[in-house]
Amino acid sequence: MISAPVSKVLTRHRDGRIHAYVVDPGARGELEPAAVFRPRAGDEVEASVVPRDLERVVYTTLNAVVCLTRAGDLMWATDFAPHSDVRHGHRPGCALSLDGRTVWVYRPDAMAGRGGGDQWVVHDADSGEVLARRDLETVGRGAGHHVHPVDGSVYLDIGEGQDGSVILRGTAGADGEPEFVTYPWWDRCLIDLAPSGQQFMTVDHGQADVAFHSHPTGEVLFTLPVEAFGYDPQECFVGWSGGYLTANTAVVTLGGETPDEEVWFRHHLVDVRTGTLGGEITLEVTNPYELVPLGDGSWLTDGPDGHPVRWFPAP
């Protein structure tokens, strides 16, 4: 069963601009930007978010988080102090809360050489005021935010390179102050949250298996190793990509190398209610990491001009 689609806003960075795309229920094929934002002069954008009204953009650079209006006026900005001259190996990220009231910013301060650990900071979306700050015991290069589609909690997946991956979750506490939970793993990468909000999907950092967990406890519902898909674990791996095609079906990416050392990828369907396999699905992707399942039966890939393309399964 395909759930009712919900409008979403996503961004792409092209030609020094931030392009915002609205994925409406009827949108098909190549999407055109609904709004285009110009960053401040000299800003190199690492990550960005745009609310559904398209009236502002929030983005991170290596040394700041910035909020601009659609007209280009500065609403607020916060510098990451002290200034870092480290150019590579760390990417600050950001996410907008489900209700649009707060901005969640991941700061990889350790890799930036700021003399401390990483931070996860919650800002008021209108003023930039810091509402909460979590000091982290991570040395991350970057992180992915995932906003829960029902209760609005925010997941953070911090990649520490060869040292693994750490998953945290932030929620609004009873007194309105955010509360933070760290899951007890260092070796699982968060891939996606189910559109139903009832579970989430992770892949082993060593790429040996995929697992599905209950939200919010993290309890493992079932795990599928490479062998379950009919491949040799010495020759194949589970990709750090895929996600929920619908509330009941996930796409799991399997990859390997040919004798000529060419990398190949295939996409398998899994019924997340039962853990049973549903065969392969053919997707028009040049690499597996451009695939963005939308949870309503459709998915996005990158078009030749850099615009996202929305696909639906063949009738």
C-alpha positions as CSV (number, residue, x, y, z in Angstrom):
1,M,0.0,0.0,0.0
2,I,1.3,3.4,-1.0
3,S,0.7,6.1,1.6
4,A,-0.6,9.5,0.7
5,P,2.2,11.8,-0.5
6,V,3.2,14.9,1.5
7,S,4.9,18.0,0.0
8,K,8.6,18.2,0.9
9,V,11.3,20.8,0.3
10,L,14.8,19.8,-0.6
11,T,17.8,21.8,-1.6
12,R,20.7,21.4,-4.1
13,H,23.8,23.6,-4.4
14,R,24.6,24.7,-8.0
15,D,26.6,27.5,-9.5
16,G,27.1,29.3,-6.2
17,R,23.3,29.3,-5.4
18,I,21.0,27.3,-3.2
19,H,18.1,25.8,-5.2
20,A,15.0,24.8,-3.3
21,Y,12.6,22.2,-4.8
22,V,9.1,21.4,-3.7
23,V,8.1,17.8,-4.1
24,D,4.3,18.1,-4.4
25,P,2.1,15.1,-4.7
26,G,1.7,15.6,-8.4
27,A,5.3,16.4,-9.2
28,R,6.9,14.0,-11.7
29,G,10.0,13.9,-13.8
30,E,12.7,16.6,-13.6
31,L,11.9,19.2,-10.9
32,E,12.3,22.9,-11.4
33,P,13.5,25.1,-8.4
34,A,10.7,26.8,-6.6
35,A,13.1,29.3,-5.1
36,V,16.7,30.2,-5.5
37,F,18.8,31.8,-2.8
38,R,22.1,33.6,-3.1
39,P,24.5,33.0,-0.1
40,R,26.5,35.9,1.4
41,A,29.6,36.9,-0.6
42,G,32.4,34.6,0.2
43,D,30.3,31.9,1.9
44,E,30.9,28.3,0.7
45,V,27.8,26.3,1.6
46,E,28.2,22.9,3.2
47,A,24.5,22.1,4.0
48,S,21.2,24.0,3.7
49,V,17.5,23.8,4.6
50,V,14.5,25.7,3.4
51,P,11.0,25.8,5.1
52,R,7.8,25.0,3.2
53,D,6.9,28.7,2.8
54,L,10.2,29.2,0.9
55,E,10.7,32.6,2.6
56,R,14.1,31.9,4.1
57,V,17.2,29.6,3.9
58,V,19.4,28.4,6.7
59,Y,22.9,27.1,5.7
60,T,26.2,26.1,7.2
61,T,29.7,27.0,6.1
62,L,32.9,25.7,7.7
63,N,32.7,28.5,10.2
64,A,29.1,29.7,10.6
65,V,25.4,29.0,10.4
66,V,23.5,31.7,8.5
67,C,19.8,32.5,7.9
68,L,18.8,34.8,5.0
69,T,15.5,35.9,3.7
70,R,14.4,35.1,0.1
71,A,15.4,38.7,-0.8
72,G,18.9,38.1,0.6
73,D,18.6,40.0,3.8
74,L,20.4,38.6,6.9
75,M,18.0,37.4,9.6
76,W,20.7,36.0,11.9
77,A,24.1,34.4,11.8
78,T,26.3,32.6,14.4
79,D,30.0,32.2,13.9
80,F,31.7,29.0,15.1
81,A,34.5,30.2,17.3
82,P,37.4,30.1,17.1
83,H,37.7,30.5,13.3
84,S,39.0,27.3,11.7
85,D,41.5,27.3,8.8
86,V,41.1,23.6,8.3
87,R,39.7,23.2,4.8
88,H,39.0,19.5,4.5
89,G,37.8,16.6,6.7
90,H,34.8,18.2,8.4
91,R,31.4,19.4,7.2
92,P,28.9,21.2,9.5
93,G,25.3,20.2,8.9
94,C,21.8,21.5,9.7
95,A,18.2,20.5,9.8
96,L,14.9,22.2,10.3
97,S,12.5,20.9,12.9
98,L,9.1,19.4,11.8
99,D,7.2,22.5,13.0
100,G,9.8,24.9,11.6
101,R,10.5,26.6,14.9
102,T,14.1,25.3,15.5
103,V,17.3,24.7,13.5
104,W,19.5,21.8,14.6
105,V,23.2,22.3,13.8
106,Y,25.9,19.7,14.0
107,R,29.4,21.2,14.5
108,P,32.4,18.9,13.9
109,D,34.6,21.1,16.1
110,A,37.2,18.4,16.9
111,M,38.1,17.9,13.2
112,A,38.0,21.6,12.7
113,G,40.8,22.0,15.3
114,R,38.8,24.2,17.7
115,G,40.3,22.5,20.8
116,G,37.2,20.7,21.9
117,G,34.7,18.0,21.0
118,D,31.9,18.2,18.6
119,Q,28.6,20.0,19.4
120,W,25.0,19.6,18.5
121,V,23.3,23.0,18.9
122,V,19.6,23.9,18.7
123,H,18.8,27.5,17.5
124,D,15.5,29.4,17.4
125,A,14.6,29.6,13.7
126,D,13.5,33.2,13.9
127,S,16.2,34.8,16.0
128,G,19.1,32.4,16.0
129,E,19.1,32.3,19.8
130,V,20.7,29.1,21.2
131,L,18.0,27.1,22.9
132,A,20.1,24.0,23.8
133,R,23.6,22.7,23.3
134,R,24.9,19.2,23.6
135,D,28.6,18.6,23.9
136,L,29.5,15.3,22.1
137,E,32.3,12.8,22.7
138,T,32.7,12.3,19.0
139,V,35.4,13.3,16.4
140,G,33.1,13.4,13.4
141,R,33.8,14.4,9.8
142,G,30.2,15.1,9.1
143,A,26.7,14.0,10.1
144,G,23.3,13.4,8.6
145,H,20.1,14.7,10.2
146,H,16.8,12.8,10.0
147,V,13.6,14.5,11.3
148,H,11.0,12.0,12.5
149,P,7.8,12.5,10.4
150,V,5.4,12.0,13.3
151,D,6.7,13.1,16.7
152,G,9.3,15.6,15.3
153,S,12.3,14.2,17.2
154,V,15.6,14.6,15.3
155,Y,18.1,11.8,14.7
156,L,21.8,12.6,14.1
157,D,24.1,10.1,12.5
158,I,27.8,11.2,13.0
159,G,30.4,9.6,10.8
160,E,33.8,9.2,12.4
161,G,35.6,7.7,9.4
162,Q,37.3,4.4,10.2
163,D,36.3,4.8,13.9
164,G,32.6,4.1,13.0
165,S,29.4,6.0,13.4
166,V,27.4,7.3,16.3
167,I,23.6,7.8,16.4
168,L,21.8,10.2,18.7
169,R,18.2,11.5,19.0
170,G,17.0,14.8,20.3
171,T,13.5,15.4,21.6
172,A,11.5,18.1,23.2
173,G,11.4,17.4,26.9
174,A,8.4,17.8,29.2
175,D,9.6,21.2,30.2
176,G,10.2,22.3,26.6
177,E,14.0,21.8,26.9
178,P,15.5,19.4,24.4
179,E,16.6,16.0,25.7
180,F,19.3,14.0,24.0
181,V,19.7,10.2,23.8
182,T,22.8,8.4,22.4
183,Y,22.2,4.9,21.1
184,P,24.6,2.2,22.3
185,W,26.3,1.5,19.0
186,W,29.4,2.8,17.3
187,D,29.2,0.5,14.3
188,R,25.8,1.3,12.7
189,C,25.0,4.0,10.1
190,L,21.5,5.5,10.1
191,I,20.0,5.3,6.6
192,D,16.4,6.3,6.9
193,L,13.3,6.7,9.1
194,A,10.1,5.0,8.1
195,P,7.3,7.3,6.9
196,S,5.0,5.6,9.4
197,G,7.4,6.7,12.1
198,Q,7.4,3.3,13.7
199,Q,11.0,2.2,12.8
200,F,14.3,3.1,11.2
201,M,16.9,1.4,9.1
202,T,20.7,1.1,9.7
203,V,23.6,-0.5,7.9
204,D,26.6,-2.0,9.6
205,H,29.6,0.3,9.4
206,G,31.6,-2.7,8.0
207,Q,28.7,-3.1,5.4
208,A,28.1,-6.7,6.4
209,D,24.3,-6.4,7.1
210,V,21.2,-4.2,7.2
211,A,19.0,-3.9,10.3
212,F,15.6,-2.5,11.1
213,H,14.9,-1.0,14.5
214,S,11.9,0.0,16.5
215,H,11.4,3.7,17.1
216,P,12.3,5.2,19.6
217,T,13.9,2.4,21.6
218,G,16.3,1.2,18.8
219,E,15.3,-2.4,19.5
220,V,16.4,-4.6,16.6
221,L,13.4,-6.0,14.8
222,F,15.4,-8.1,12.3
223,T,18.8,-8.2,10.6
224,L,19.6,-9.3,7.1
225,P,23.2,-10.2,6.3
226,V,24.7,-10.2,2.8
227,E,24.1,-14.0,2.6
228,A,20.3,-13.4,3.0
229,F,20.3,-11.7,-0.4
230,G,22.1,-14.6,-2.1
231,Y,25.5,-13.1,-2.3
232,D,29.0,-14.2,-1.1
233,P,30.0,-11.9,1.9
234,Q,33.6,-12.1,0.7
235,E,32.6,-10.5,-2.6
236,C,29.6,-8.3,-1.8
237,F,28.6,-5.6,0.7
238,V,25.6,-3.7,1.8
239,G,25.7,-0.1,0.6
240,W,25.2,2.9,2.9
241,S,22.2,4.0,0.8
242,G,18.6,3.1,0.1
243,G,15.7,3.6,2.5
244,Y,11.9,3.3,2.8
245,L,10.1,3.2,-0.5
246,T,6.8,3.0,1.3
247,A,5.9,2.4,5.0
248,N,6.0,-1.3,4.4
249,T,8.8,-1.7,1.8
250,A,12.5,-0.7,2.0
251,V,15.2,-0.6,-0.7
252,V,18.5,-2.2,0.3
253,T,21.5,-1.7,-1.9
254,L,24.0,-4.5,-2.5
255,G,27.3,-3.9,-4.2
256,G,30.6,-5.6,-5.2
257,E,33.3,-5.6,-7.8
258,T,33.7,-7.4,-11.1
259,P,36.9,-9.2,-12.0
260,D,37.9,-6.1,-13.8
261,E,37.5,-4.1,-10.6
262,E,34.4,-2.3,-11.8
263,V,32.0,-1.6,-8.9
264,W,28.4,-2.8,-9.4
265,F,25.2,-2.1,-7.4
266,R,21.8,-3.8,-7.2
267,H,18.7,-2.7,-5.3
268,H,16.6,-5.2,-3.4
269,L,13.2,-4.8,-1.8
270,V,12.4,-5.9,1.7
271,D,9.0,-6.2,3.4
272,V,9.8,-4.5,6.7
273,R,6.8,-6.0,8.5
274,T,8.0,-9.6,8.0
275,G,11.7,-9.3,7.0
276,T,11.1,-11.2,3.8
277,L,12.7,-10.3,0.5
278,G,10.7,-9.0,-2.4
279,G,13.1,-9.2,-5.4
280,E,15.1,-6.6,-7.2
281,I,14.0,-3.2,-8.5
282,T,15.7,-1.4,-11.4
283,L,16.5,2.2,-10.7
284,E,18.0,4.8,-13.1
285,V,21.0,5.9,-11.0
286,T,24.6,6.6,-11.9
287,N,25.6,5.8,-8.3
288,P,23.7,4.4,-5.4
289,Y,24.1,7.5,-3.2
290,E,22.0,9.7,-5.4
291,L,18.9,7.6,-4.7
292,V,16.4,9.3,-2.3
293,P,13.3,7.1,-1.6
294,L,10.4,9.4,-0.6
295,G,8.4,6.9,1.4
296,D,5.3,7.3,-0.8
297,G,6.3,4.8,-3.5
298,S,8.4,7.3,-5.5
299,W,12.1,8.2,-5.4
300,L,14.5,10.9,-6.5
301,T,17.7,10.6,-8.6
302,D,19.9,13.3,-10.1
303,G,19.2,14.6,-13.5
304,P,21.8,15.4,-16.2
305,D,21.5,19.2,-15.4
306,G,21.8,18.7,-11.7
307,H,18.1,19.0,-11.0
308,P,16.4,16.1,-9.1
309,V,14.2,13.8,-11.0
310,R,11.2,12.1,-9.4
311,W,10.3,8.5,-10.5
312,F,7.4,6.3,-9.9
313,P,7.2,2.5,-10.4
314,A,6.0,1.3,-13.8
315,P,2.2,0.4,-13.8
